[in-house]
Amino acid sequence: MSSECKGKSSWPELVGVKGKTAEATIERENSLVDAIIVDEGSSVITDFRCDRVWVWVNSDGYVTKVPIIG
C-alpha cells in the first residue's frame, strides 16, 4: 500500500529511539506526513492514509515498532 504514497514510507532505524526524536526525524525526512506518537496498547483508527505515521512507544517513551506510513 505504501508504494502509492510519496516520499520515504518506513523508518526501521528508529526502533529504540525516543518517540519525540523519531517524530521529528520522520517529519523532516518526509514533509508530507504527520508523525503521531501512540502509547503501546492504545487503539487507533485503522484507515490507511498517506499523510500519517503512527509512532508506537513504550512506557519509557521509546519506539517499539517500525514506523510506517498508514
C-alpha positions in Angstrom: 0.0 0.0 0.0 2.7 2.5 0.9 4.0 2.4 -2.7 1.1 4.7 -3.7 2.4 7.3 -1.2 5.1 9.8 -1.9 8.5 10.1 -0.1 10.0 7.8 2.5 7.5 5.4 3.9 9.3 3.3 6.5 11.8 4.1 9.3 13.2 0.8 10.8 16.3 2.7 12.0 14.1 4.5 14.6 13.1 1.4 16.7 14.7 2.0 20.1 14.9 5.8 19.7 12.9 8.3 21.9 9.5 8.9 20.4 9.9 12.7 20.2 13.2 12.3 18.3 11.5 9.7 15.9 8.6 12.1 15.3 10.9 15.0 14.3 13.0 12.7 12.1 10.0 11.3 10.3 8.5 14.7 9.6 11.9 16.1 8.5 12.5 13.1 6.1 9.0 13.2 4.6 7.3 16.6 4.9 4.1 15.1 3.5 3.3 13.1 6.7 2.3 13.8 10.3 4.0 11.5 12.8 1.8 10.8 15.7 3.2 9.3 19.0 0.9 6.5 20.4 1.4 4.5 23.6 1.6 0.7 23.2 -1.8 -0.9 23.7 -3.8 2.2 22.6 -6.5 2.0 20.0 -6.0 3.9 16.7 -8.1 4.5 13.6 -7.3 1.7 11.1 -8.0 3.5 7.8 -4.9 3.8 5.5 -3.7 7.3 5.0 -0.5 8.5 3.1 -0.2 11.5 5.4 0.0 9.6 8.7 2.7 7.6 10.6 1.9 6.0 13.9 5.0 6.1 16.2 4.4 3.4 18.8 6.2 3.9 22.1 6.6 2.0 25.4 6.0 3.4 28.9 9.6 4.9 28.8 8.9 6.7 25.5 11.0 4.6 23.2 9.8 3.4 19.8 8.9 -0.3 19.8 7.6 -0.9 16.2 8.9 0.2 12.8 7.1 3.4 12.0 5.4 3.1 8.6 3.0 5.3 6.5 -0.6 4.3 7.1 
